[in-house]
Amino acid sequence: MPAGENLDYRLLLDAAAAAARATGDQGHVADYIPALATVDPDAFGMAVATVDGELYGVGDWEQPFSVQSVSKLFTLALALAHGGDTLWRGVGREPSGNPFNSLVQLESEHGIPRNPFINAGALVVTDRLQTMTGDAAGAVREFLRRESGNPLLDTDPVVAASEAEHGHRNAALAHFIASHGNLENPVETVLDHYYAHCAVSASCRDLVLAGAFLARYGVRTDGTRLMSRSEAKRVNAVLLTCGTYDAAGEFAFRVGLPGKSGVGGGVLAILPGRAAVCAWGPRLDQAGNSVAAVTALDALTTLSGCSIF
Ligand code: DON
């Protein structure tokens, strides 16, 4: 990426928002978790937090939405920060090439999920974080509150309950993983904490501030180090290869940044050494990634010429 060059983030955000709006009504709001289907499908927001402490936003960038799988970036980071490399014994780091909630690989691969971002892998990471902290979802919320400076950030209990009620696939995954001895905590505990961190409501503003530690190569907002530079590189690498599921290749092709999506319509991406960027639009493509958010990030990196490639 062009080093040392100042980007006009205001101009870039306006252009990215225009590109996102041009996607119109493409895609579908997630409704397999019924509480998610109540969102305004036309909402759109985008924010940037630079490593120098600047913050920019456009549209609905301060409106909270359900972070869903974007939370998996934070569970992974916290599990690595607390426990280091031991995590990788129970979860892989290869793209799955399958949908995020797929069960098929888990049987042939003996209960070791392909990566930390598919649901199966995130259940294992949540389990390990639960062992390390005694309160996996609480650890994620606390981290998000601290980094974003938003003490009101919280789990939406209606969304969490809706997920639990319709969570047959996740329950199946968790039980299958447990049958292979790859969970340390009871299935119900793991599922509760998994739903609770997925159901956190946060805005683009909150998420760029919370994700900026990866742009700072592992350094938190207060200047302390969450993880080593090498670990931050690894998290970014897994985000690039696995963060958008079976569309990770397409996301790298279009956007060229490490990023994590969620079925709430958010995508948090990292420009290492520069900034965290989050875009949100509830309509999703087939892979469960936001059509508007991916388009906006594509526009931002294409117009600025600034990606990891
Ligand atoms: O477990 C689920 O299905 C949701 N809590 C999270 C899935 C998700 O966000 C996938 N991302 N695009």
Residues whose N, C-alpha, C, O or C-beta is under 5 A from the ligand:
A	BS01	DON	Q68 S69 F100 N119 C198 S261 G262 V263 A287 G288 N289
